[in-house]
Amino acid sequence: MRFFSLLIALTLAPAAPSYLRQHSTGSEHNSESTSLTNASPQELNPSRSQGTLAGPPKSYIAAVAQHTSVGVATNTSPLDVMESNLKSYEEIARLATASGAQIVVFPEWGLFGKGNPAKDREKMEDFCETIDDTSVSSPTTIVGQLSALAATYKVAITANVCEVIHQPSLSFPGDDKILYNTEVAFDSDGTLLAKYHKNHPFYTDTFDTPPEEEVVSFTTSFGVTFGLFVCYDLVHSTPEDELLAMGITQFPYSVSEPATLAGKEYFQHWTKKHKATLLASNLGNSGSGIFVKGDTVAMVDRGRTHSFAFGQVVV
């Protein structure tokens, strides 16, 4: 099996984007590189231009963001903080889809600002919102704006948010609300395909643990089925064992970890062991990449942020 890889790290700024690096990861595996300036999205993935697909495509193009969250809620509102980070998300989505990406993955806690309110339940509540048909269709909510982003650029998106449910909490007796670390997936028309509550929250003093284990997957309009888990979930057997048992091997992976704890070597090992794909989007300036059955298809350079890597994945 051959994997075709492309790597790009872009600094997002009001000016035209600057291509900082452009090459194949030939040292990682057998690969062919394609010049971004000469290749069209159709050349990278012919199935993208074929209209109705007879079945699942043999490959798809994925992009993973490497993003440092900006803004502090003490200086502005939580909504303003999240919307300022959404501007970076939009620029990444714009550039990634121009390169042919069919799915873009964003990191855990990428919207919440520098102060990381995820460490404090009271602060985190202001960053959470209800997720339902009304909020997804609203232009003023974060999930509504993520939905619009997917529809605008005709790309599937997974992103990490916080959902609040106004019911008594089992994790926090006496509290009349539930806060879930939540992954949302949107199709290329903006449809909410899936919502997953992280089974193993890292900050257990902030987020509720789902009373029952959640096993969530979704199928995109380009015919590929993905399974969802978030960051700390990966070191547990659930929900990964159940998803793998279902035959799912493609995983968008929103993460917030130093690359020394969860990075290239660990992701290579995990994907080789499970014959699977991780589309790892890390918060910060390292560790984001596309890993397929032990191979590194693409990575963002260490030290780059507000950037992305993309590559073609053979299913």
C-alpha distance (Angstrom), angle and dihedral (degrees) to the residues before:
residue distance angle dihedral
M1 . . .
R2 3.79 . .
F3 3.77 124.7 .
F4 3.75 119.3 -156.6
S5 3.77 112.3 -148.0
L6 3.73 136.9 -167.6
L7 3.77 125.9 178.7
I8 3.74 126.0 -161.5
A9 3.79 131.4 167.8
L10 3.73 114.1 -169.8
T11 3.79 129.3 -172.7
L12 3.77 106.7 -141.7
A13 3.76 114.6 -138.9
P14 3.79 137.7 143.0
A15 3.80 88.5 -95.5
A16 3.80 122.9 76.0
P17 3.82 111.6 -67.6
S18 3.80 118.1 -93.4
Y19 3.79 117.1 -138.7
L20 3.77 101.7 -134.2
R21 3.77 99.1 179.6
Q22 3.76 134.1 6.2
H23 3.80 123.1 178.0
S24 3.76 145.4 103.5
T25 3.76 122.2 -94.5
G26 3.75 89.9 -120.8
S27 3.79 92.8 153.4
E28 3.81 89.1 62.9
H29 3.80 98.3 52.9
N30 3.76 144.1 -29.5
S31 3.76 104.7 -55.7
E32 3.75 145.8 156.4
S33 3.76 120.8 -141.0
T34 3.78 124.9 -145.0
S35 3.77 124.4 -160.1
L36 3.78 111.0 -116.1
T37 3.77 90.2 -146.8
N38 3.80 92.5 57.3
A39 3.80 104.0 33.9
S40 3.77 125.2 81.7
P41 3.81 122.5 -150.3
Q42 3.82 86.9 -107.5
E43 3.81 90.9 57.1
L44 3.79 90.8 50.7
N45 3.80 92.5 48.1
P46 3.81 116.0 9.8
S47 3.82 92.2 -170.6
R48 3.82 89.3 68.2
S49 3.82 91.4 71.4
Q50 3.79 98.9 42.7
G51 3.79 99.4 86.4
T52 3.80 112.5 -145.9
L53 3.79 111.2 30.0
A54 3.79 119.4 -136.5
G55 3.80 89.0 -147.7
P56 3.78 142.3 -26.7
P57 3.79 111.4 -34.2
K58 3.77 119.8 -112.9
S59 3.77 90.0 -123.9
Y60 3.78 143.7 5.0
I61 3.78 136.2 -162.1
A62 3.80 117.7 -115.6
A63 3.80 132.5 -172.9
V64 3.80 126.2 -160.6
A65 3.78 122.5 -161.7
Q66 3.79 125.8 -136.4
H67 3.78 103.8 -160.1
T68 3.79 138.3 167.4
S69 3.77 111.1 -150.7
V70 3.81 114.8 -123.7
G71 3.79 135.3 -157.8
V72 3.79 134.3 45.5
A73 3.80 122.7 -122.1
T74 3.81 92.1 -140.5
N75 3.80 87.8 68.6
T76 3.79 97.5 41.2
S77 3.79 140.7 1.1
P78 3.80 122.0 -66.6
L79 3.81 88.6 -117.4
D80 3.80 90.8 54.6
V81 3.81 90.0 49.9
M82 3.79 92.0 51.8
E83 3.80 93.5 44.8
S84 3.81 91.1 50.8
N85 3.81 88.5 56.6
L86 3.78 91.1 45.2
K87 3.81 87.2 62.4
S88 3.81 88.6 62.5
Y89 3.81 89.5 45.9
E90 3.79 90.0 53.2
E91 3.80 92.9 50.9
I92 3.79 90.9 49.3
A93 3.81 90.7 48.5
R94 3.81 91.3 48.5
L95 3.80 94.3 51.2
A96 3.81 94.5 39.7
T97 3.79 94.1 52.0
A98 3.80 90.5 46.1
S99 3.82 84.2 59.8
G100 3.80 91.8 50.7
A101 3.81 102.4 -95.6
Q102 3.79 115.3 162.8
I103 3.80 96.2 -174.8
V104 3.81 129.8 28.8
V105 3.80 122.0 -164.4
F106 3.82 123.0 -156.7
P107 3.84 127.4 -162.2
E108 3.76 133.4 -99.2
W109 3.82 112.3 -89.6
G110 3.79 90.6 4.2
L111 3.79 93.6 138.7
F112 3.79 101.0 47.3
G113 3.82 104.2 79.8
K114 3.79 136.8 -122.4
G115 3.78 97.9 -55.9
N116 3.83 93.4 60.7
P117 3.81 99.7 -140.0
A118 3.82 87.4 -164.8
K119 3.81 86.1 92.5
D120 3.83 91.8 63.4
R121 3.82 123.5 52.5
E122 3.79 95.0 -157.0
K123 3.81 92.8 50.9
M124 3.78 92.5 41.7
E125 3.79 92.8 57.3
D126 3.81 90.3 70.4
F127 3.81 89.7 59.5
C128 3.80 94.6 51.4
E129 3.77 129.0 91.1
T130 3.77 140.2 178.8
I131 3.78 113.8 -93.0
D132 3.79 113.8 -148.5
D133 3.80 139.4 115.3
T134 3.80 91.5 -74.5
S135 3.80 96.1 51.5
V136 3.82 93.2 43.1
S137 3.80 90.7 55.0
S138 3.82 94.2 45.2
P139 3.83 120.1 101.8
T140 3.81 90.9 -150.9
T141 3.81 100.8 56.7
I142 3.80 125.3 80.8
V143 3.80 93.4 -123.4
G144 3.79 88.8 47.5
Q145 3.79 90.9 53.1
L146 3.82 91.2 46.8
S147 3.80 88.4 51.8
A148 3.80 90.4 50.4
L149 3.80 90.3 47.9
A150 3.80 91.2 55.3
A151 3.80 91.8 47.5
T152 3.80 94.5 45.4
Y153 3.79 94.2 54.3
K154 3.81 95.3 30.8
V155 3.78 92.6 -126.7
A156 3.80 135.2 126.9
I157 3.80 112.4 -113.5
T158 3.79 135.3 -166.5
A159 3.80 118.7 -167.3
N160 3.78 140.1 166.2
V161 3.82 119.4 -116.1
C162 3.80 138.7 152.0
E163 3.78 121.2 -107.1
V164 3.80 123.0 -157.7
I165 3.79 119.6 -157.5
H166 3.78 115.9 -170.2
Q167 3.77 98.7 -135.4
P168 3.81 132.3 105.3
S169 3.78 111.1 -75.4
L170 3.80 119.6 -122.9
S171 3.81 91.2 -165.5
F172 3.82 92.8 51.1
P173 3.83 109.5 34.9
G174 3.79 111.7 -147.7
D175 3.80 93.9 25.4
D176 3.80 113.6 114.4
K177 3.78 95.6 -153.6
I178 3.80 138.8 62.5
L179 3.80 122.0 -141.9
Y180 3.79 117.2 -162.3
N181 3.77 129.0 -170.8
T182 3.80 94.2 -130.5
E183 3.79 137.8 -166.2
V184 3.79 117.4 -157.2
A185 3.80 127.5 -165.9
F186 3.80 124.3 -159.6
D187 3.77 128.9 -169.8
S188 3.78 123.3 -132.3
D189 3.81 91.6 -90.8
G190 3.81 92.3 53.5
T191 3.81 95.6 -101.5
L192 3.81 113.9 149.0
L193 3.80 102.0 -120.1
A194 3.79 100.4 176.7
K195 3.77 146.1 -2.6
Y196 3.79 121.4 -159.1
H197 3.80 127.4 -172.0
K198 3.79 110.2 -148.4
N199 3.80 107.6 -107.1
H200 3.81 94.3 -154.2
P201 3.82 110.6 36.5
F202 3.79 112.7 -166.0
Y203 3.80 93.8 -148.8
T204 3.77 99.7 53.9
D205 3.80 91.1 171.9
T206 3.80 88.4 62.9
F207 3.78 110.1 32.6
D208 3.79 131.2 50.3
T209 3.78 119.6 -120.5
P210 3.82 112.6 -129.3
P211 3.81 109.3 -106.7
E212 3.80 89.2 -133.0
E213 3.76 127.3 33.1
E214 3.79 112.5 -98.1
V215 3.80 121.8 -141.0
V216 3.80 109.2 -173.3
S217 3.79 132.6 176.6
F218 3.79 135.8 162.6
T219 3.80 138.5 -166.3
T220 3.79 120.3 -137.9
S221 3.78 128.7 -142.1
F222 3.82 88.1 -103.9
G223 3.77 89.5 63.1
V224 3.80 104.5 -107.8
T225 3.81 122.6 126.3
F226 3.80 118.2 -142.5
G227 3.80 133.1 -170.9
L228 3.77 125.3 -143.1
F229 3.78 132.9 -132.8
V230 3.81 130.9 138.8
C231 3.82 133.0 -134.1
Y232 3.84 108.4 -70.9
D233 3.81 90.5 33.3
L234 3.80 89.1 75.8
V235 3.81 94.2 71.0
H236 3.81 89.9 55.6
S237 3.78 127.6 72.9
T238 3.79 91.9 -124.9
P239 2.94 133.7 108.7
E240 3.81 91.8 -0.5
D241 3.82 95.6 66.6
E242 3.79 92.4 53.3
L243 3.80 93.3 45.9
L244 3.80 92.7 48.5
A245 3.81 90.0 47.6
M246 3.81 87.5 56.0
G247 3.79 88.3 58.7
I248 3.79 94.7 -106.5
T249 3.81 113.0 145.0
Q250 3.82 103.7 161.8
F251 3.82 117.1 86.9
P252 3.80 130.2 177.9
Y253 3.79 102.6 -153.6
S254 3.80 123.1 -160.1
V255 3.79 108.6 -166.4
S256 3.80 141.0 171.2
E257 3.79 108.4 -165.0
P258 3.80 138.1 120.2
A259 3.79 107.5 -99.9
T260 3.82 88.0 -120.9
L261 3.81 88.9 67.2
A262 3.78 102.0 37.5
G263 3.76 115.9 10.3
K264 3.76 146.4 114.3
E265 3.81 99.7 -37.6
Y266 3.79 94.5 46.3
F267 3.81 93.0 46.3
Q268 3.80 91.4 47.8
H269 3.80 90.3 51.1
W270 3.82 93.9 47.2
T271 3.79 94.9 47.8
K272 3.79 92.6 46.1
K273 3.80 92.2 49.1
H274 3.81 92.8 49.9
K275 3.83 98.3 31.9
A276 3.77 86.8 -126.1
T277 3.81 144.6 126.7
L278 3.80 127.3 -111.9
L279 3.80 118.7 -165.5
A280 3.81 94.6 -164.1
S281 3.80 118.6 -165.6
N282 3.80 111.5 -178.1
L283 3.79 129.7 -164.7
G284 3.80 110.7 -121.4
N285 3.78 130.9 20.6
S286 3.80 106.6 -47.2
G287 3.78 146.3 39.5
S288 3.82 102.2 47.6
G289 3.77 118.3 131.7
I290 3.78 150.9 115.6
F291 3.80 115.0 -93.2
V292 3.79 123.3 -173.2
K293 3.82 124.4 -176.5
G294 3.79 92.4 -33.1
D295 3.80 96.3 -41.4
T296 3.80 126.3 109.9
V297 3.79 106.8 -131.4
A298 3.81 95.4 178.1
M299 3.81 140.5 -16.0
V300 3.78 136.2 -172.2
D301 3.80 111.8 -118.2
R302 3.78 115.0 -99.0
G303 3.80 109.5 -101.6
R304 3.81 94.7 30.3
T305 3.77 120.2 115.2
H306 3.81 135.1 176.7
S307 3.80 81.8 36.3
F308 3.76 139.7 112.8
A309 3.78 143.7 -152.4
F310 3.75 124.3 -146.4
G311 3.74 137.9 -173.7
Q312 3.76 146.4 155.1
V313 3.79 116.6 -89.3
V314 3.78 122.5 -157.2
V315 3.80 108.7 -145.0
